[in-house]
Structure formats: C-alpha cells, structure tokens
Amino acid sequence: MIAHLRGKLIHKRPNSVIVEVGGVGYELIVPLSTFYQLGEAGTEVSLHVYTYVREDVLQLYGFRTELEKRLFLHLTSATGIGPKLAITILSGMSAEELIPAIRHNDLARLVAIPGIGKKTAERLVIELRDKLTTLASPELEERVAAEAGSGQADALRDDIVSALVNLGYQRAAAEKAVAITLKELPEANFETAIKHTLRKLTR
C-alpha cells in the first residue's frame, strides 16, 4: 500500500502527474488544487498518496497536503461518491472552502461544482457535516461560526423586512430601519427586533 511518494516530477497535466521514484514512474490522479501547486517537470515533489484497489483497478491518487487526502477519504465514504467524483469536487473547491461549505449547509456553493446536483450536495451535508469537525482548524472553526452567524442575521433581516412590507411600509424605509435595529440590538430575536423597528418607523 503506497501512502506517500517523494521524487522527480517528469510529467504533469490537469488531474494527472507522473512522479519518478527510484527509476520507476508512478502515475497519480490529482485534484486541480494539487496540480496548480506543483512545480514544472524536473522538480522534486512530495505527495500524500491513496492507493485505490478493486478487482480490475489499481489507481494512485496524489495530494499536496494531508488535509486534502483526509478530505478525499471522507468524500469517498459518502453514499454514491467514488474516487473520480471526489477528485472533481476537490478540483472545484479548495479544502479550506469545501469544509465550511459542507458544515454550514451551503448548497449553493456545492451545486456550483460541476457534476454535483442538489441531491448529491444534500447527501454530502447530511453524511459529512459532523465528520468534518475533526478536519477544521481553530481558525476554520471561527470562520464557520462567523458564517453561520452571518447567515442567521441575513435571514432575520429578510424576515423582518418582509413582515414590514406586508404591513404596508415601503421596502427602502423598512430596510433602513431594520439595519439600524440589528446594529443596535445584534442579539435580538425576531419579536424583539420587529417591535424595536416598528417604534422607529412610527416616530
């Protein structure tokens, strides 16, 4: 089982490289994120490797970082995600972007990856959201929390504006008042925020 290779890069093209180690050339499938980080042919490279073995297939997959490899293994553990699609996913979004997208249920970003439909994106979120916690660094955890808080604030703002428009207020005035309310009361729930906003609008 090959888990790591260090040698001379003798050929590279998107999604495929050949690395010579001890006179033997190993062909590896790689995501675009890894491809772009490799130097030109003739330079020394170091790749984390996953060996995929089936009855009629023996294929090596290479990754520039351990994080990419671990994320690849998580992706292939999800229902209906094989190595080829996992490489496509990693080619469409960096690991640092993909982990928050899955953990934060960002389906819009996931379906933007070629080959990923809504059902596949939903399955990734359901099956991997909790598993990917172990891959997140403290900085990434803070980013996920911030994005979650931002998403909740956006949803709250939209709900309040919609309610005010339904009550007959002009959208522009409602949006301005809601923005002021949420700045003054960032922790407010819907009921508190809309009451506060209504008081501003009726002054």
RATA-V297274 format. One line per field, one symbol per residue. ss: DSSP state (2 for helix, 1 for strand, 0 for the rest). psi: psi as a letter, one per 30 degrees, with the letter a starting at -180 (. if undefined). A space follows every 50 residues. Layout:
ss->???
psi->???
This chain:
ss->00011111111110011111100111111102222220000001111111 11110011111110022222222222200000222222222200222222 22200022222000000222222222220022222002222222222222 22222222222222220000222222222222220000022222222222 200
psi->jkfkkkakjfkklkgklkkkjhfkkkkkklleeeefflalkflklkkkkk jjklegkjkkkkkeleeeeeeeeeeffkkgjleeeeeeefffklefeeee eefghieeeeffkkfjleeeeeeeeeffeeefeffkleeeeeeeeeeeee eeeeeeeeeeeeeeeffglkeeeeeeeeeeefeeifgkaeeeeeeeeeee fg.
